[in-house]
């Protein structure tokens, strides 16, 4: 797992052996998995133990840093 971003108390990570669709794992008080690949909207796949407001905040951060996170994904997975 590689941490690609830290912001607002969250750690955004991508697993080296992960799978499509492109997504990032978010850790804070709980965790969430957020898809960001393609041209579609950023989408929450799952969340465990994370407050709804924190999930929304994490989605906004992924939206704001989508290109950077996608670059990290492509660098790791081709």
mmCIF file of the N, C-alpha and C atoms, coordinates in Angstrom:
data_MODEL
# 
_entry.id   MODEL 
# 
loop_
_atom_site.group_PDB 
_atom_site.id 
_atom_site.type_symbol 
_atom_site.label_atom_id 
_atom_site.label_alt_id 
_atom_site.label_comp_id 
_atom_site.label_asym_id 
_atom_site.label_entity_id 
_atom_site.label_seq_id 
_atom_site.pdbx_PDB_ins_code 
_atom_site.Cartn_x 
_atom_site.Cartn_y 
_atom_site.Cartn_z 
_atom_site.occupancy 
_atom_site.B_iso_or_equiv 
_atom_site.pdbx_formal_charge 
_atom_site.auth_seq_id 
_atom_site.auth_comp_id 
_atom_site.auth_asym_id 
_atom_site.auth_atom_id 
_atom_site.pdbx_PDB_model_num 
ATOM 1   N N  . UNK A 1 1  ? 0.850   -1.168 0.000   1.00 0.00 ? 1  UNK A N  1 
ATOM 2   C CA . UNK A 1 1  ? 0.000   0.000  0.000   1.00 0.00 ? 1  UNK A CA 1 
ATOM 3   C C  . UNK A 1 1  ? 0.897   1.233  0.000   1.00 0.00 ? 1  UNK A C  1 
ATOM 4   N N  . UNK A 1 2  ? 0.572   2.168  -0.878  1.00 0.00 ? 2  UNK A N  1 
ATOM 5   C CA . UNK A 1 2  ? 1.338   3.403  -0.998  1.00 0.00 ? 2  UNK A CA 1 
ATOM 6   C C  . UNK A 1 2  ? 0.427   4.577  -0.660  1.00 0.00 ? 2  UNK A C  1 
ATOM 7   N N  . UNK A 1 3  ? 0.849   5.389  0.280   1.00 0.00 ? 3  UNK A N  1 
ATOM 8   C CA . UNK A 1 3  ? 0.110   6.603  0.601   1.00 0.00 ? 3  UNK A CA 1 
ATOM 9   C C  . UNK A 1 3  ? 0.412   7.630  -0.475  1.00 0.00 ? 3  UNK A C  1 
ATOM 10  N N  . UNK A 1 4  ? -0.632  8.114  -1.142  1.00 0.00 ? 4  UNK A N  1 
ATOM 11  C CA . UNK A 1 4  ? -0.455  9.067  -2.241  1.00 0.00 ? 4  UNK A CA 1 
ATOM 12  C C  . UNK A 1 4  ? -0.861  10.481 -1.864  1.00 0.00 ? 4  UNK A C  1 
ATOM 13  N N  . UNK A 1 5  ? -1.553  10.632 -0.729  1.00 0.00 ? 5  UNK A N  1 
ATOM 14  C CA . UNK A 1 5  ? -2.001  11.958 -0.306  1.00 0.00 ? 5  UNK A CA 1 
ATOM 15  C C  . UNK A 1 5  ? -2.382  11.905 1.167   1.00 0.00 ? 5  UNK A C  1 
ATOM 16  N N  . UNK A 1 6  ? -2.090  12.971 1.873   1.00 0.00 ? 6  UNK A N  1 
ATOM 17  C CA . UNK A 1 6  ? -2.574  13.175 3.249   1.00 0.00 ? 6  UNK A CA 1 
ATOM 18  C C  . UNK A 1 6  ? -3.196  14.558 3.290   1.00 0.00 ? 6  UNK A C  1 
ATOM 19  N N  . UNK A 1 7  ? -4.448  14.598 3.742   1.00 0.00 ? 7  UNK A N  1 
ATOM 20  C CA . UNK A 1 7  ? -5.136  15.886 3.832   1.00 0.00 ? 7  UNK A CA 1 
ATOM 21  C C  . UNK A 1 7  ? -6.301  15.766 4.799   1.00 0.00 ? 7  UNK A C  1 
ATOM 22  N N  . UNK A 1 8  ? -6.521  16.815 5.576   1.00 0.00 ? 8  UNK A N  1 
ATOM 23  C CA . UNK A 1 8  ? -7.673  16.944 6.479   1.00 0.00 ? 8  UNK A CA 1 
ATOM 24  C C  . UNK A 1 8  ? -7.805  15.754 7.430   1.00 0.00 ? 8  UNK A C  1 
ATOM 25  N N  . UNK A 1 9  ? -6.679  15.194 7.853   1.00 0.00 ? 9  UNK A N  1 
ATOM 26  C CA . UNK A 1 9  ? -6.708  14.070 8.774   1.00 0.00 ? 9  UNK A CA 1 
ATOM 27  C C  . UNK A 1 9  ? -6.941  12.724 8.111   1.00 0.00 ? 9  UNK A C  1 
ATOM 28  N N  . UNK A 1 10 ? -6.971  12.699 6.792   1.00 0.00 ? 10 UNK A N  1 
ATOM 29  C CA . UNK A 1 10 ? -7.160  11.450 6.045   1.00 0.00 ? 10 UNK A CA 1 
ATOM 30  C C  . UNK A 1 10 ? -5.852  11.027 5.387   1.00 0.00 ? 10 UNK A C  1 
ATOM 31  N N  . UNK A 1 11 ? -5.721  9.720  5.198   1.00 0.00 ? 11 UNK A N  1 
ATOM 32  C CA . UNK A 1 11 ? -4.620  9.150  4.428   1.00 0.00 ? 11 UNK A CA 1 
ATOM 33  C C  . UNK A 1 11 ? -5.238  8.445  3.237   1.00 0.00 ? 11 UNK A C  1 
ATOM 34  N N  . UNK A 1 12 ? -4.796  8.777  2.041   1.00 0.00 ? 12 UNK A N  1 
ATOM 35  C CA . UNK A 1 12 ? -5.316  8.221  0.799   1.00 0.00 ? 12 UNK A CA 1 
ATOM 36  C C  . UNK A 1 12 ? -4.260  7.264  0.260   1.00 0.00 ? 12 UNK A C  1 
ATOM 37  N N  . UNK A 1 13 ? -4.635  6.003  0.061   1.00 0.00 ? 13 UNK A N  1 
ATOM 38  C CA . UNK A 1 13 ? -3.656  4.985  -0.302  1.00 0.00 ? 13 UNK A CA 1 
ATOM 39  C C  . UNK A 1 13 ? -4.142  4.129  -1.465  1.00 0.00 ? 13 UNK A C  1 
ATOM 40  N N  . UNK A 1 14 ? -3.170  3.631  -2.218  1.00 0.00 ? 14 UNK A N  1 
ATOM 41  C CA . UNK A 1 14 ? -3.434  2.719  -3.324  1.00 0.00 ? 14 UNK A CA 1 
ATOM 42  C C  . UNK A 1 14 ? -2.612  1.465  -3.064  1.00 0.00 ? 14 UNK A C  1 
ATOM 43  N N  . UNK A 1 15 ? -3.243  0.312  -3.185  1.00 0.00 ? 15 UNK A N  1 
ATOM 44  C CA . UNK A 1 15 ? -2.539  -0.961 -3.020  1.00 0.00 ? 15 UNK A CA 1 
ATOM 45  C C  . UNK A 1 15 ? -1.802  -1.311 -4.303  1.00 0.00 ? 15 UNK A C  1 
ATOM 46  N N  . UNK A 1 16 ? -0.582  -1.802 -4.162  1.00 0.00 ? 16 UNK A N  1 
ATOM 47  C CA . UNK A 1 16 ? 0.238   -2.150 -5.322  1.00 0.00 ? 16 UNK A CA 1 
ATOM 48  C C  . UNK A 1 16 ? -0.372  -3.275 -6.148  1.00 0.00 ? 16 UNK A C  1 
ATOM 49  N N  . UNK A 1 17 ? -1.064  -4.198 -5.511  1.00 0.00 ? 17 UNK A N  1 
ATOM 50  C CA . UNK A 1 17 ? -1.640  -5.344 -6.226  1.00 0.00 ? 17 UNK A CA 1 
ATOM 51  C C  . UNK A 1 17 ? -3.147  -5.196 -6.405  1.00 0.00 ? 17 UNK A C  1 
ATOM 52  N N  . UNK A 1 18 ? -3.618  -3.963 -6.496  1.00 0.00 ? 18 UNK A N  1 
ATOM 53  C CA . UNK A 1 18 ? -5.061  -3.725 -6.568  1.00 0.00 ? 18 UNK A CA 1 
ATOM 54  C C  . UNK A 1 18 ? -5.607  -3.956 -7.974  1.00 0.00 ? 18 UNK A C  1 
ATOM 55  N N  . UNK A 1 19 ? -6.872  -3.749 -8.154  1.00 0.00 ? 19 UNK A N  1 
ATOM 56  C CA . UNK A 1 19 ? -7.607  -4.107 -9.362  1.00 0.00 ? 19 UNK A CA 1 
ATOM 57  C C  . UNK A 1 19 ? -8.396  -2.910 -9.874  1.00 0.00 ? 19 UNK A C  1 
ATOM 58  N N  . UNK A 1 20 ? -8.821  -3.003 -11.111 1.00 0.00 ? 20 UNK A N  1 
ATOM 59  C CA . UNK A 1 20 ? -9.721  -2.005 -11.686 1.00 0.00 ? 20 UNK A CA 1 
ATOM 60  C C  . UNK A 1 20 ? -11.107 -2.197 -11.113 1.00 0.00 ? 20 UNK A C  1 
ATOM 61  N N  . UNK A 1 21 ? -11.935 -1.206 -11.121 1.00 0.00 ? 21 UNK A N  1 
ATOM 62  C CA . UNK A 1 21 ? -11.727 0.160  -11.597 1.00 0.00 ? 21 UNK A CA 1 
ATOM 63  C C  . UNK A 1 21 ? -10.805 0.939  -10.659 1.00 0.00 ? 21 UNK A C  1 
ATOM 64  N N  . UNK A 1 22 ? -10.235 2.014  -11.188 1.00 0.00 ? 22 UNK A N  1 
ATOM 65  C CA . UNK A 1 22 ? -9.329  2.844  -10.405 1.00 0.00 ? 22 UNK A CA 1 
ATOM 66  C C  . UNK A 1 22 ? -10.045 3.353  -9.155  1.00 0.00 ? 22 UNK A C  1 
ATOM 67  N N  . UNK A 1 23 ? -9.389  3.175  -8.028  1.00 0.00 ? 23 UNK A N  1 
ATOM 68  C CA . UNK A 1 23 ? -9.980  3.624  -6.764  1.00 0.00 ? 23 UNK A CA 1 
ATOM 69  C C  . UNK A 1 23 ? -8.871  3.893  -5.757  1.00 0.00 ? 23 UNK A C  1 
ATOM 70  N N  . UNK A 1 24 ? -9.248  4.545  -4.680  1.00 0.00 ? 24 UNK A N  1 
ATOM 71  C CA . UNK A 1 24 ? -8.321  4.870  -3.603  1.00 0.00 ? 24 UNK A CA 1 
ATOM 72  C C  . UNK A 1 24 ? -8.975  4.469  -2.290  1.00 0.00 ? 24 UNK A C  1 
ATOM 73  N N  . UNK A 1 25 ? -8.161  4.029  -1.358  1.00 0.00 ? 25 UNK A N  1 
ATOM 74  C CA . UNK A 1 25 ? -8.625  3.683  -0.015  1.00 0.00 ? 25 UNK A CA 1 
ATOM 75  C C  . UNK A 1 25 ? -8.326  4.874  0.881   1.00 0.00 ? 25 UNK A C  1 
ATOM 76  N N  . UNK A 1 26 ? -9.310  5.275  1.661   1.00 0.00 ? 26 UNK A N  1 
ATOM 77  C CA . UNK A 1 26 ? -9.179  6.453  2.519   1.00 0.00 ? 26 UNK A CA 1 
ATOM 78  C C  . UNK A 1 26 ? -9.262  5.987  3.968   1.00 0.00 ? 26 UNK A C  1 
ATOM 79  N N  . UNK A 1 27 ? -8.290  6.409  4.767   1.00 0.00 ? 27 UNK A N  1 
ATOM 80  C CA . UNK A 1 27 ? -8.242  6.030  6.174   1.00 0.00 ? 27 UNK A CA 1 
ATOM 81  C C  . UNK A 1 27 ? -8.255  7.270  7.039   1.00 0.00 ? 27 UNK A C  1 
ATOM 82  N N  . UNK A 1 28 ? -9.040  7.223  8.079   1.00 0.00 ? 28 UNK A N  1 
ATOM 83  C CA . UNK A 1 28 ? -9.150  8.284  9.075   1.00 0.00 ? 28 UNK A CA 1 
ATOM 84  C C  . UNK A 1 28 ? -9.789  7.631  10.281  1.00 0.00 ? 28 UNK A C  1 
ATOM 85  N N  . UNK A 1 29 ? -10.896 8.155  10.748  1.00 0.00 ? 29 UNK A N  1 
ATOM 86  C CA . UNK A 1 29 ? -11.703 7.460  11.753  1.00 0.00 ? 29 UNK A CA 1 
ATOM 87  C C  . UNK A 1 29 ? -12.615 6.530  10.974  1.00 0.00 ? 29 UNK A C  1 
ATOM 88  N N  . UNK A 1 30 ? -12.123 5.357  10.651  1.00 0.00 ? 30 UNK A N  1 
ATOM 89  C CA . UNK A 1 30 ? -12.806 4.417  9.772   1.00 0.00 ? 30 UNK A CA 1 
ATOM 90  C C  . UNK A 1 30 ? -12.104 4.406  8.432   1.00 0.00 ? 30 UNK A C  1 
ATOM 91  N N  . UNK A 1 31 ? -12.759 3.831  7.452   1.00 0.00 ? 31 UNK A N  1 
ATOM 92  C CA . UNK A 1 31 ? -12.166 3.785  6.116   1.00 0.00 ? 31 UNK A CA 1 
ATOM 93  C C  . UNK A 1 31 ? -13.242 3.804  5.052   1.00 0.00 ? 31 UNK A C  1 
ATOM 94  N N  . UNK A 1 32 ? -12.828 4.206  3.866   1.00 0.00 ? 32 UNK A N  1 
ATOM 95  C CA . UNK A 1 32 ? -13.733 4.241  2.722   1.00 0.00 ? 32 UNK A CA 1 
ATOM 96  C C  . UNK A 1 32 ? -12.948 3.862  1.467   1.00 0.00 ? 32 UNK A C  1 
ATOM 97  N N  . UNK A 1 33 ? -13.672 3.383  0.489   1.00 0.00 ? 33 UNK A N  1 
ATOM 98  C CA . UNK A 1 33 ? -13.089 3.068  -0.817  1.00 0.00 ? 33 UNK A CA 1 
ATOM 99  C C  . UNK A 1 33 ? -13.834 3.928  -1.831  1.00 0.00 ? 33 UNK A C  1 
ATOM 100 N N  . UNK A 1 34 ? -13.068 4.719  -2.609  1.00 0.00 ? 34 UNK A N  1 
ATOM 101 C CA . UNK A 1 34 ? -13.664 5.690  -3.508  1.00 0.00 ? 34 UNK A CA 1 
ATOM 102 C C  . UNK A 1 34 ? -13.118 5.484  -4.918  1.00 0.00 ? 34 UNK A C  1 
ATOM 103 N N  . UNK A 1 35 ? -14.029 5.257  -5.879  1.00 0.00 ? 35 UNK A N  1 
ATOM 104 C CA . UNK A 1 35 ? -13.644 5.132  -7.286  1.00 0.00 ? 35 UNK A CA 1 
ATOM 105 C C  . UNK A 1 35 ? -13.513 6.517  -7.901  1.00 0.00 ? 35 UNK A C  1 
ATOM 106 N N  . UNK A 1 36 ? -12.529 6.677  -8.788  1.00 0.00 ? 36 UNK A N  1 
ATOM 107 C CA . UNK A 1 36 ? -12.305 7.966  -9.428  1.00 0.00 ? 36 UNK A CA 1 
ATOM 108 C C  . UNK A 1 36 ? -11.970 7.831  -10.902 1.00 0.00 ? 36 UNK A C  1 
ATOM 109 N N  . UNK A 1 37 ? -11.867 6.639  -11.432 1.00 0.00 ? 37 UNK A N  1 
ATOM 110 C CA . UNK A 1 37 ? -11.400 6.425  -12.798 1.00 0.00 ? 37 UNK A CA 1 
ATOM 111 C C  . UNK A 1 37 ? -12.402 6.860  -13.851 1.00 0.00 ? 37 UNK A C  1 
ATOM 112 N N  . UNK A 1 38 ? -11.891 7.035  -15.054 1.00 0.00 ? 38 UNK A N  1 
ATOM 113 C CA . UNK A 1 38 ? -12.734 7.405  -16.181 1.00 0.00 ? 38 UNK A CA 1 
ATOM 114 C C  . UNK A 1 38 ? -13.229 8.827  -16.102 1.00 0.00 ? 38 UNK A C  1 
ATOM 115 N N  . UNK A 1 39 ? -14.266 9.094  -16.899 1.00 0.00 ? 39 UNK A N  1 
ATOM 116 C CA . UNK A 1 39 ? -14.828 10.446 -16.972 1.00 0.00 ? 39 UNK A CA 1 
ATOM 117 C C  . UNK A 1 39 ? -16.045 10.623 -16.066 1.00 0.00 ? 39 UNK A C  1 
ATOM 118 N N  . UNK A 1 40 ? -16.477 9.548  -15.432 1.00 0.00 ? 40 UNK A N  1 
ATOM 119 C CA . UNK A 1 40 ? -17.669 9.613  -14.602 1.00 0.00 ? 40 UNK A CA 1 
ATOM 120 C C  . UNK A 1 40 ? -17.408 10.297 -13.275 1.00 0.00 ? 40 UNK A C  1 
ATOM 121 N N  . UNK A 1 41 ? -18.435 10.390 -12.477 1.00 0.00 ? 41 UNK A N  1 
ATOM 122 C CA . UNK A 1 41 ? -18.294 11.042 -11.169 1.00 0.00 ? 41 UNK A CA 1 
ATOM 123 C C  . UNK A 1 41 ? -17.487 10.183 -10.200 1.00 0.00 ? 41 UNK A C  1 
ATOM 124 N N  . UNK A 1 42 ? -16.872 10.832 -9.235  1.00 0.00 ? 42 UNK A N  1 
ATOM 125 C CA . UNK A 1 42 ? -16.222 10.134 -8.137  1.00 0.00 ? 42 UNK A CA 1 
ATOM 126 C C  . UNK A 1 42 ? -17.329 9.433  -7.354  1.00 0.00 ? 42 UNK A C  1 
ATOM 127 N N  . UNK A 1 43 ? -17.091 8.170  -6.958  1.00 0.00 ? 43 UNK A N  1 
ATOM 128 C CA . UNK A 1 43 ? -18.162 7.374  -6.358  1.00 0.00 ? 43 UNK A CA 1 
ATOM 129 C C  . UNK A 1 43 ? -17.652 6.609  -5.142  1.00 0.00 ? 43 UNK A C  1 
ATOM 130 N N  . UNK A 1 44 ? -18.406 6.645  -4.051  1.00 0.00 ? 44 UNK A N  1 
ATOM 131 C CA . UNK A 1 44 ? -18.086 5.878  -2.858  1.00 0.00 ? 44 UNK A CA 1 
ATOM 132 C C  . UNK A 1 44 ? -18.521 4.438  -3.095  1.00 0.00 ? 44 UNK A C  1 
ATOM 133 N N  . UNK A 1 45 ? -17.581 3.512  -2.965  1.00 0.00 ? 45 UNK A N  1 
ATOM 134 C CA . UNK A 1 45 ? -17.871 2.093  -3.136  1.00 0.00 ? 45 UNK A CA 1 
ATOM 135 C C  . UNK A 1 45 ? -18.266 1.490  -1.796  1.00 0.00 ? 45 UNK A C  1 
ATOM 136 N N  . UNK A 1 46 ? -17.546 1.865  -0.737  1.00 0.00 ? 46 UNK A N  1 
ATOM 137 C CA . UNK A 1 46 ? -17.847 1.338  0.588   1.00 0.00 ? 46 UNK A CA 1 
ATOM 138 C C  . UNK A 1 46 ? -17.277 2.271  1.643   1.00 0.00 ? 46 UNK A C  1 
ATOM 139 N N  . UNK A 1 47 ? -17.831 2.167  2.828   1.00 0.00 ? 47 UNK A N  1 
ATOM 140 C CA . UNK A 1 47 ? -17.263 2.880  3.971   1.00 0.00 ? 47 UNK A CA 1 
ATOM 141 C C  . UNK A 1 47 ? -17.590 2.094  5.233   1.00 0.00 ? 47 UNK A C  1 
ATOM 142 N N  . UNK A 1 48 ? -16.639 2.072  6.142   1.00 0.00 ? 48 UNK A N  1 
ATOM 143 C CA . UNK A 1 48 ? -16.774 1.328  7.387   1.00 0.00 ? 48 UNK A CA 1 
ATOM 144 C C  . UNK A 1 48 ? -16.277 2.199  8.536   1.00 0.00 ? 48 UNK A C  1 
ATOM 145 N N  . UNK A 1 49 ? -17.163 2.506  9.459   1.00 0.00 ? 49 UNK A N  1 
ATOM 146 C CA . UNK A 1 49 ? -16.783 3.250  10.642  1.00 0.00 ? 49 UNK A CA 1 
ATOM 147 C C  . UNK A 1 49 ? -16.475 4.717  10.416  1.00 0.00 ? 49 UNK A C  1 
ATOM 148 N N  . UNK A 1 50 ? -16.728 5.219  9.222   1.00 0.00 ? 50 UNK A N  1 
ATOM 149 C CA . UNK A 1 50 ? -16.451 6.624  8.909   1.00 0.00 ? 50 UNK A CA 1 
ATOM 150 C C  . UNK A 1 50 ? -17.771 7.386  8.900   1.00 0.00 ? 50 UNK A C  1 
ATOM 151 N N  . UNK A 1 51 ? -17.805 8.509  9.567   1.00 0.00 ? 51 UNK A N  1 
ATOM 152 C CA . UNK A 1 51 ? -19.016 9.328  9.596   1.00 0.00 ? 51 UNK A CA 1 
ATOM 153 C C  . UNK A 1 51 ? -19.349 9.825  8.193   1.00 0.00 ? 51 UNK A C  1 
ATOM 154 N N  . UNK A 1 52 ? -20.631 10.006 7.930   1.00 0.00 ? 52 UNK A N  1 
ATOM 155 C CA . UNK A 1 52 ? -21.093 10.436 6.607   1.00 0.00 ? 52 UNK A CA 1 
ATOM 156 C C  . UNK A 1 52 ? -20.447 11.750 6.185   1.00 0.00 ? 52 UNK A C  1 
ATOM 157 N N  . UNK A 1 53 ? -20.301 12.688 7.105   1.00 0.00 ? 53 UNK A N  1 
ATOM 158 C CA . UNK A 1 53 ? -19.668 13.960 6.789   1.00 0.00 ? 53 UNK A CA 1 
ATOM 159 C C  . UNK A 1 53 ? -18.208 13.790 6.396   1.00 0.00 ? 53 UNK A C  1 
ATOM 160 N N  . UNK A 1 54 ? -17.518 12.850 7.047   1.00 0.00 ? 54 UNK A N  1 
ATOM 161 C CA . UNK A 1 54 ? -16.128 12.576 6.692   1.00 0.00 ? 54 UNK A CA 1 
ATOM 162 C C  . UNK A 1 54 ? -16.035 11.926 5.317   1.00 0.00 ? 54 UNK A C  1 
ATOM 163 N N  . UNK A 1 55 ? -16.982 11.061 4.998   1.00 0.00 ? 55 UNK A N  1 
ATOM 164 C CA . UNK A 1 55 ? -16.999 10.440 3.668   1.00 0.00 ? 55 UNK A CA 1 
ATOM 165 C C  . UNK A 1 55 ? -17.197 11.523 2.609   1.00 0.00 ? 55 UNK A C  1 
ATOM 166 N N  . UNK A 1 56 ? -18.125 12.430 2.832   1.00 0.00 ? 56 UNK A N  1 
ATOM 167 C CA . UNK A 1 56 ? -18.347 13.522 1.872   1.00 0.00 ? 56 UNK A CA 1 
ATOM 168 C C  . UNK A 1 56 ? -17.092 14.383 1.716   1.00 0.00 ? 56 UNK A C  1 
ATOM 169 N N  . UNK A 1 57 ? -16.426 14.662 2.830   1.00 0.00 ? 57 UNK A N  1 
ATOM 170 C CA . UNK A 1 57 ? -15.192 15.452 2.786   1.00 0.00 ? 57 UNK A CA 1 
ATOM 171 C C  . UNK A 1 57 ? -14.111 14.703 1.995   1.00 0.00 ? 57 UNK A C  1 
ATOM 172 N N  . UNK A 1 58 ? -13.995 13.403 2.207   1.00 0.00 ? 58 UNK A N  1 
ATOM 173 C CA . UNK A 1 58 ? -13.015 12.600 1.476   1.00 0.00 ? 58 UNK A CA 1 
ATOM 174 C C  . UNK A 1 58 ? -13.317 12.607 -0.022  1.00 0.00 ? 58 UNK A C  1 
ATOM 175 N N  . UNK A 1 59 ? -14.579 12.522 -0.391  1.00 0.00 ? 59 UNK A N  1 
ATOM 176 C CA . UNK A 1 59 ? -14.966 12.571 -1.810  1.00 0.00 ? 59 UNK A CA 1 
ATOM 177 C C  . UNK A 1 59 ? -14.552 13.904 -2.409  1.00 0.00 ? 59 UNK A C  1 
ATOM 178 N N  . UNK A 1 60 ? -14.799 14.998 -1.714  1.00 0.00 ? 60 UNK A N  1 
ATOM 179 C CA . UNK A 1 60 ? -14.406 16.324 -2.223  1.00 0.00 ? 60 UNK A CA 1 
ATOM 180 C C  . UNK A 1 60 ? -12.890 16.417 -2.416  1.00 0.00 ? 60 UNK A C  1 
ATOM 181 N N  . UNK A 1 61 ? -12.140 15.822 -1.506  1.00 0.00 ? 61 UNK A N  1 
ATOM 182 C CA . UNK A 1 61 ? -10.678 15.836 -1.628  1.00 0.00 ? 61 UNK A CA 1 
ATOM 183 C C  . UNK A 1 61 ? -10.246 15.006 -2.835  1.00 0.00 ? 61 UNK A C  1 
ATOM 184 N N  . UNK A 1 62 ? -10.858 13.844 -3.028  1.00 0.00 ? 62 UNK A N  1 
ATOM 185 C CA . UNK A 1 62 ? -10.527 13.025 -4.204  1.00 0.00 ? 62 UNK A CA 1 
ATOM 186 C C  . UNK A 1 62 ? -10.870 13.791 -5.474  1.00 0.00 ? 62 UNK A C  1 
ATOM 187 N N  . UNK A 1 63 ? -12.013 14.470 -5.502  1.00 0.00 ? 63 UNK A N  1 
ATOM 188 C CA . UNK A 1 63 ? -12.378 15.273 -6.677  1.00 0.00 ? 63 UNK A CA 1 
ATOM 189 C C  . UNK A 1 63 ? -11.331 16.353 -6.944  1.00 0.00 ? 63 UNK A C  1 
ATOM 190 N N  . UNK A 1 64 ? -10.868 17.005 -5.895  1.00 0.00 ? 64 UNK A N  1 
ATOM 191 C CA . UNK A 1 64 ? -9.909  18.100 -6.044  1.00 0.00 ? 64 UNK A CA 1 
ATOM 192 C C  . UNK A 1 64 ? -8.533  17.610 -6.503  1.00 0.00 ? 64 UNK A C  1 
ATOM 193 N N  . UNK A 1 65 ? -8.186  16.375 -6.168  1.00 0.00 ? 65 UNK A N  1 
ATOM 194 C CA . UNK A 1 65 ? -6.863  15.833 -6.474  1.00 0.00 ? 65 UNK A CA 1 
ATOM 195 C C  . UNK A 1 65 ? -6.941  14.653 -7.435  1.00 0.00 ? 65 UNK A C  1 
ATOM 196 N N  . UNK A 1 66 ? -8.029  14.562 -8.163  1.00 0.00 ? 66 UNK A N  1 
ATOM 197 C CA . UNK A 1 66 ? -8.291  13.407 -9.022  1.00 0.00 ? 66 UNK A CA 1 
ATOM 198 C C  . UNK A 1 66 ? -7.150  13.112 -9.994  1.00 0.00 ? 66 UNK A C  1 
ATOM 199 N N  . UNK A 1 67 ? -6.649  14.119 -10.666 1.00 0.00 ? 67 UNK A N  1 
ATOM 200 C CA . UNK A 1 67 ? -5.579  13.903 -11.659 1.00 0.00 ? 67 UNK A CA 1 
ATOM 201 C C  . UNK A 1 67 ? -4.301  13.388 -11.005 1.00 0.00 ? 67 UNK A C  1 
ATOM 202 N N  . UNK A 1 68 ? -3.951  13.928 -9.858  1.00 0.00 ? 68 UNK A N  1 
ATOM 203 C CA . UNK A 1 68 ? -2.748  13.489 -9.156  1.00 0.00 ? 68 UNK A CA 1 
ATOM 204 C C  . UNK A 1 68 ? -2.900  12.044 -8.690  1.00 0.00 ? 68 UNK A C  1 
ATOM 205 N N  . UNK A 1 69 ? -4.041  11.720 -8.125  1.00 0.00 ? 69 UNK A N  1 
ATOM 206 C CA . UNK A 1 69 ? -4.279  10.355 -7.656  1.00 0.00 ? 69 UNK A CA 1 
ATOM 207 C C  . UNK A 1 69 ? -4.289  9.392  -8.839  1.00 0.00 ? 69 UNK A C  1 
ATOM 208 N N  . UNK A 1 70 ? -4.924  9.797  -9.939  1.00 0.00 ? 70 UNK A N  1 
ATOM 209 C CA . UNK A 1 70 ? -4.962  8.955  -11.142 1.00 0.00 ? 70 UNK A CA 1 
ATOM 210 C C  . UNK A 1 70 ? -3.556  8.729  -11.691 1.00 0.00 ? 70 UNK A C  1 
ATOM 211 N N  . UNK A 1 71 ? -2.716  9.743  -11.640 1.00 0.00 ? 71 UNK A N  1 
ATOM 212 C CA . UNK A 1 71 ? -1.320  9.585  -12.105 1.00 0.00 ? 71 UNK A CA 1 
ATOM 213 C C  . UNK A 1 71 ? -0.599  8.546  -11.264 1.00 0.00 ? 71 UNK A C  1 
ATOM 214 N N  . UNK A 1 72 ? -0.786  8.599  -9.948  1.00 0.00 ? 72 UNK A N  1 
ATOM 215 C CA . UNK A 1 72 ? -0.173  7.603  -9.063  1.00 0.00 ? 72 UNK A CA 1 
ATOM 216 C C  . UNK A 1 72 ? -0.690  6.200  -9.417  1.00 0.00 ? 72 UNK A C  1 
ATOM 217 N N  . UNK A 1 73 ? -2.005  6.090  -9.648  1.00 0.00 ? 73 UNK A N  1 
ATOM 218 C CA . UNK A 1 73 ? -2.583  4.787  -9.996  1.00 0.00 ? 73 UNK A CA 1 
ATOM 219 C C  . UNK A 1 73 ? -1.919  4.242  -11.268 1.00 0.00 ? 73 UNK A C  1 
ATOM 220 N N  . UNK A 1 74 ? -1.840  5.081  -12.295 1.00 0.00 ? 74 UNK A N  1 
ATOM 221 C CA . UNK A 1 74 ? -1.253  4.645  -13.567 1.00 0.00 ? 74 UNK A CA 1 
ATOM 222 C C  . UNK A 1 74 ? 0.227   4.293  -13.408 1.00 0.00 ? 74 UNK A C  1 
ATOM 223 N N  . UNK A 1 75 ? 0.947   5.045  -12.605 1.00 0.00 ? 75 UNK A N  1 
ATOM 224 C CA . UNK A 1 75 ? 2.357   4.742  -12.366 1.00 0.00 ? 75 UNK A CA 1 
ATOM 225 C C  . UNK A 1 75 ? 2.522   3.367  -11.719 1.00 0.00 ? 75 UNK A C  1 
ATOM 226 N N  . UNK A 1 76 ? 1.594   2.983  -10.866 1.00 0.00 ? 76 UNK A N  1 
ATOM 227 C CA . UNK A 1 76 ? 1.684   1.706  -10.164 1.00 0.00 ? 76 UNK A CA 1 
ATOM 228 C C  . UNK A 1 76 ? 1.112   0.536  -10.960 1.00 0.00 ? 76 UNK A C  1 
ATOM 229 N N  . UNK A 1 77 ? 0.081   0.794  -11.770 1.00 0.00 ? 77 UNK A N  1 
ATOM 230 C CA . UNK A 1 77 ? -0.653  -0.291 -12.421 1.00 0.00 ? 77 UNK A CA 1 
ATOM 231 C C  . UNK A 1 77 ? -0.613  -0.262 -13.937 1.00 0.00 ? 77 UNK A C  1 
ATOM 232 N N  . UNK A 1 78 ? 0.017   0.727  -14.512 1.00 0.00 ? 78 UNK A N  1 
ATOM 233 C CA . UNK A 1 78 ? 0.141   0.791  -15.962 1.00 0.00 ? 78 UNK A CA 1 
ATOM 234 C C  . UNK A 1 78 ? -1.078  1.324  -16.662 1.00 0.00 ? 78 UNK A C  1 
# 
